[in-house]
Amino acid sequence: MQELGLQPGELDLLAACPPCQGFSTLRTMNGGRDPREPLNDLVLELIRFVHAFLPKAIMIENVPALMNDHRLHQIKQVLSESRYSCKAKILNAEHFGVPQRRRRLVLLGSRFGAISFPAPQKRRRTVAQAFRHLPSPNKSDDPVHSYNVRRSNHVLALIRQIPKDGGSRTQLPIDDQLNCHKGFDGFKDVYGRMAWQKPAPTITGGCINPSKGRFLHPHENRAITLREAAVLQGFPTHYFFDMSRGRYPAAEMIGNAFPPRFAEYHAREIHKHLHPCSPTNVTGNG
């Protein structure tokens, strides 16, 4: 607060995206994470910041599973006692200009009454629309888009056989499937291709690894690149990502992001709520 030069009550928005892996149904279903793990309690740090800053508005973004977690109920109770009006809702980023199916819990709170959630949009952006301005990786000097990838000949052969434009490994003859997939009915998106005319599946930290989900390019025999994953999250094509630690830390950063366009829709509603007489809100420009 000293660094920002803010007094209690002056902060417009406190936005929080606490670690979500421990709440993820995928992780808990696999036994990889325990809902009681200590990192999950970081979501409660919001209470400490609320008491210190007394922000005008609050936004929390997380995975849908947090909706039924006792920590969210605790936060809502504390906010109510502190005279905040708050409401949580599960929304899909594909309804807000993001070319990706991504369900997320969003909580909006305010000291000045309820904040409206943004209205979902009818138009859906597709993988084809997201990729249309990107060159092929072999014609690019972008280190987030063009880099060497090593895969075994067996995996490369498998990728070549996956049908183009939305194909799945389950469409292959049983003899051509990996041994670990034979007789296994779960995680059918693994080694699947994205479809050109549909939104992408949820982009995760494993987004450049076809063994982690439906992350194969719709037509080319490769996984999507980091740049392609980023534009599917809604980042501009020129957005800088630090590659000094390698591809996988960058992939985790991209996969864990709150899609910028999704965040923008909520930011506009919060701005409208806090500044109802602003020319931006009166004219609809911004």
Wavefront OBJ file of the C-alpha trace (Angstrom):
o trace
v 0.000 0.000 0.000
v 2.903 2.340 0.728
v 4.487 1.573 -2.649
v 1.182 2.243 -4.426
v 0.447 5.346 -2.381
v -3.028 4.040 -1.514
v -5.122 4.497 1.581
v -7.780 1.956 2.659
v -10.842 2.290 0.422
v -9.020 3.881 -2.543
v -8.219 0.748 -4.557
v -10.721 0.286 -7.376
v -10.245 -3.441 -7.977
v -8.584 -6.310 -6.178
v -8.275 -9.169 -8.703
v -7.170 -12.622 -7.569
v -6.350 -15.785 -9.509
v -5.115 -18.130 -6.752
v -3.455 -21.486 -7.585
v -6.198 -23.724 -8.940
v -4.489 -27.072 -9.525
v -5.546 -28.450 -6.164
v -9.218 -27.766 -6.944
v -9.075 -29.179 -10.475
v -11.323 -32.204 -10.934
v -8.752 -33.647 -13.332
v -6.002 -33.558 -10.733
v -8.123 -34.830 -7.839
v -9.665 -37.539 -10.029
v -6.186 -38.791 -10.924
v -5.131 -38.813 -7.307
v -2.376 -36.355 -8.115
v -3.650 -33.655 -5.794
v -5.349 -33.704 -2.428
v -8.085 -31.061 -1.910
v -6.544 -30.540 1.544
v -3.104 -29.572 0.219
v -1.696 -26.347 1.748
v -1.517 -24.432 -1.567
v -5.303 -24.484 -1.718
v -5.444 -22.226 1.338
v -3.750 -19.408 -0.610
v -7.221 -18.479 -1.839
v -7.903 -17.329 1.740
v -5.123 -14.726 1.444
v -7.756 -12.658 -0.341
v -9.347 -11.982 3.057
v -6.135 -10.430 4.395
v -5.857 -8.145 1.377
v -9.536 -7.162 1.579
v -9.178 -6.162 5.232
v -6.091 -4.079 4.445
v -7.129 -2.382 1.194
v -10.935 -2.246 1.549
v -11.118 -2.294 -2.268
v -14.155 -0.889 -4.016
v -14.526 -4.071 -6.104
v -13.226 -7.641 -6.039
v -12.878 -10.292 -8.718
v -11.751 -13.898 -8.229
v -11.147 -16.335 -11.098
v -10.657 -20.057 -10.598
v -11.743 -23.514 -11.737
v -15.443 -24.461 -11.351
v -14.677 -26.961 -8.571
v -14.000 -24.084 -6.181
v -17.727 -23.305 -6.248
v -18.424 -26.186 -3.836
v -15.309 -25.783 -1.707
v -15.625 -24.598 1.899
v -12.986 -21.942 1.289
v -15.201 -20.074 -1.162
v -18.078 -20.177 1.312
v -15.715 -18.774 3.941
v -14.647 -15.939 1.627
v -18.243 -15.068 0.753
v -19.177 -15.003 4.421
v -16.292 -12.670 5.300
v -17.135 -10.397 2.347
v -20.759 -10.260 3.423
v -19.746 -9.361 6.990
v -17.534 -6.610 5.511
v -20.591 -5.268 3.642
v -19.634 -6.460 0.196
v -22.288 -7.632 -2.206
v -20.858 -10.632 -4.051
v -21.939 -13.397 -6.355
v -20.090 -16.306 -7.999
v -20.950 -17.778 -11.365
v -19.505 -20.442 -13.676
v -18.970 -19.051 -17.172
v -17.461 -20.348 -20.408
v -14.769 -18.244 -22.092
v -16.032 -19.285 -25.551
v -19.093 -17.067 -24.920
v -16.856 -14.025 -24.484
v -14.720 -13.797 -27.609
v -12.181 -16.507 -26.723
v -11.670 -19.281 -29.350
v -11.620 -21.936 -26.637
v -14.009 -23.926 -24.456
v -12.921 -22.931 -20.964
v -15.303 -23.071 -17.998
v -14.247 -20.895 -15.093
v -15.690 -19.701 -11.828
v -15.789 -15.917 -11.517
v -16.724 -14.091 -8.303
v -17.569 -10.401 -8.463
v -17.981 -8.303 -5.330
v -18.502 -4.630 -4.524
v -19.009 -2.278 -1.588
v -21.564 -0.367 -3.677
v -24.097 -3.043 -4.590
v -24.138 -5.973 -6.995
v -21.975 -5.970 -10.139
v -23.669 -7.409 -13.207
v -21.977 -10.246 -15.043
v -21.276 -9.554 -18.721
v -23.826 -10.823 -21.208
v -22.686 -13.847 -23.248
v -22.053 -13.244 -26.929
v -23.781 -15.250 -29.669
v -20.774 -15.421 -31.981
v -18.168 -18.104 -31.308
v -14.570 -17.697 -32.477
v -12.941 -20.769 -34.010
v -9.460 -22.249 -34.254
v -9.350 -21.199 -37.931
v -10.095 -17.578 -37.014
v -7.451 -17.607 -34.284
v -4.728 -19.052 -36.528
v -5.442 -17.121 -39.725
v -2.805 -14.425 -39.141
v -0.049 -16.824 -38.062
v 2.611 -18.010 -40.519
v 3.707 -21.623 -40.585
v 6.313 -22.262 -37.859
v 8.955 -23.119 -40.464
v 8.480 -19.649 -41.995
v 8.673 -17.763 -38.711
v 11.548 -16.321 -36.669
v 9.324 -16.060 -33.573
v 10.948 -18.221 -30.818
v 7.490 -18.773 -29.302
v 6.291 -20.236 -32.609
v 9.352 -21.816 -34.235
v 11.534 -24.295 -32.324
v 12.796 -27.854 -32.634
v 10.740 -30.694 -31.164
v 11.929 -34.282 -30.822
v 9.471 -37.172 -30.812
v 9.985 -40.891 -31.279
v 9.332 -42.380 -34.703
v 6.501 -44.424 -33.221
v 4.720 -41.324 -31.912
v 5.316 -39.441 -35.176
v 3.774 -42.345 -37.093
v 0.777 -42.290 -34.748
v 0.278 -38.534 -35.233
v 0.358 -38.898 -39.032
v -2.499 -41.399 -38.845
v -4.850 -39.253 -36.762
v -7.600 -38.016 -39.144
v -7.344 -34.329 -40.030
v -9.639 -31.616 -38.667
v -10.875 -32.954 -35.353
v -9.768 -36.578 -35.600
v -9.193 -38.789 -32.580
v -6.840 -41.648 -31.748
v -9.953 -43.756 -31.079
v -10.569 -43.744 -34.850
v -7.370 -45.721 -35.450
v -7.274 -49.515 -35.804
v -6.519 -51.095 -32.450
v -3.154 -52.392 -33.691
v -2.024 -48.832 -34.472
v -2.823 -47.413 -31.040
v -0.249 -47.012 -28.298
v -0.196 -49.912 -25.843
v -1.108 -47.580 -22.967
v -4.328 -46.603 -24.799
v -5.568 -50.090 -25.688
v -8.497 -51.148 -23.572
v -8.525 -47.808 -21.768
v -11.722 -45.792 -22.080
v -10.684 -42.503 -20.425
v -9.028 -39.306 -21.644
v -10.195 -39.743 -25.231
v -8.881 -36.309 -26.248
v -5.275 -37.464 -25.826
v -3.519 -37.402 -29.229
v -6.588 -35.759 -30.744
v -6.640 -32.983 -33.344
v -8.348 -29.647 -32.959
v -11.158 -28.871 -35.442
v -10.854 -25.834 -37.691
v -14.436 -24.598 -37.361
v -14.850 -25.119 -33.614
v -13.375 -23.458 -30.541
v -10.311 -25.218 -29.132
v -10.519 -27.423 -26.058
v -9.305 -25.978 -22.749
v -5.686 -24.861 -23.059
v -3.633 -26.202 -20.142
v 0.000 -26.167 -19.079
v 0.439 -29.309 -21.203
v -0.827 -27.560 -24.328
v 2.225 -28.351 -26.493
v 2.251 -32.045 -25.600
v -0.209 -34.243 -27.572
v -0.120 -36.846 -24.788
v -1.804 -34.282 -22.483
v -4.959 -33.619 -24.500
v -6.448 -32.633 -27.871
v -3.454 -30.501 -28.735
v -2.570 -31.654 -32.264
v -2.770 -29.097 -35.075
v -5.965 -29.553 -37.179
v -4.001 -30.336 -40.334
v -0.249 -30.432 -39.784
v 1.378 -33.471 -38.158
v 2.518 -31.776 -34.972
v 1.323 -30.377 -31.682
v 0.267 -26.750 -31.608
v 3.050 -24.276 -30.879
v 3.288 -22.004 -27.866
v 2.242 -19.067 -30.052
v -0.805 -20.956 -31.295
v -1.717 -21.858 -27.713
v -1.349 -18.203 -26.742
v -3.658 -16.912 -29.482
v -6.201 -19.558 -28.475
v -6.030 -17.991 -25.018
v -6.670 -14.610 -26.626
v -3.188 -13.080 -26.402
v -2.103 -10.786 -29.256
v 0.171 -12.451 -31.820
v 3.082 -10.187 -30.799
v 2.759 -10.760 -27.031
v 6.145 -11.444 -25.405
v 6.755 -14.633 -23.433
v 10.081 -15.304 -21.722
v 11.652 -18.437 -23.216
v 14.832 -18.362 -21.120
v 13.632 -21.247 -18.924
v 12.490 -23.355 -21.874
v 9.220 -24.294 -23.554
v 7.425 -26.029 -20.713
v 7.565 -23.179 -18.156
v 6.243 -20.904 -20.925
v 3.489 -23.427 -21.709
v 2.485 -23.498 -18.049
v 2.331 -19.699 -17.979
v 0.126 -19.647 -21.069
v -2.094 -22.514 -19.942
v -2.704 -21.022 -16.487
v -3.613 -17.553 -17.773
v -6.990 -15.874 -17.384
v -7.808 -15.243 -21.092
v -7.368 -11.487 -21.691
v -10.588 -11.071 -23.705
v -12.556 -12.942 -21.038
v -11.050 -10.650 -18.393
v -11.844 -7.582 -20.523
v -15.583 -8.294 -20.549
v -15.586 -8.429 -16.748
v -13.368 -5.354 -16.466
v -15.850 -3.345 -18.515
v -18.721 -4.364 -16.224
v -16.689 -3.455 -13.148
v -15.744 -0.082 -14.671
v -19.378 0.567 -15.561
v -20.393 -0.282 -11.988
v -17.788 1.952 -10.341
v -18.046 4.840 -12.817
v -21.647 4.855 -14.113
v -21.381 8.443 -15.403
v -18.119 7.899 -17.275
v -18.245 8.967 -20.971
v -16.997 5.467 -21.844
v -20.111 3.919 -20.306
v -22.530 6.565 -21.567
v -21.391 6.338 -25.196
v -20.452 2.668 -25.259
v -16.993 3.450 -26.605
v -13.702 2.336 -25.056
l 1 2 3 4 5 6 7 8 9 10 11 12 13 14 15 16 17 18 19 20 21 22 23 24 25 26 27 28 29 30 31 32 33 34 35 36 37 38 39 40 41 42 43 44 45 46 47 48 49 50 51 52 53 54 55 56 57 58 59 60 61 62 63 64 65 66 67 68 69 70 71 72 73 74 75 76 77 78 79 80 81 82 83 84 85 86 87 88 89 90 91 92 93 94 95 96 97 98 99 100 101 102 103 104 105 106 107 108 109 110 111 112 113 114 115 116 117 118 119 120 121 122 123 124 125 126 127 128 129 130 131 132 133 134 135 136 137 138 139 140 141 142 143 144 145 146 147 148 149 150 151 152 153 154 155 156 157 158 159 160 161 162 163 164 165 166 167 168 169 170 171 172 173 174 175 176 177 178 179 180 181 182 183 184 185 186 187 188 189 190 191 192 193 194 195 196 197 198 199 200 201 202 203 204 205 206 207 208 209 210 211 212 213 214 215 216 217 218 219 220 221 222 223 224 225 226 227 228 229 230 231 232 233 234 235 236 237 238 239 240 241 242 243 244 245 246 247 248 249 250 251 252 253 254 255 256 257 258 259 260 261 262 263 264 265 266 267 268 269 270 271 272 273 274 275 276 277 278 279 280 281 282 283 284 285 286
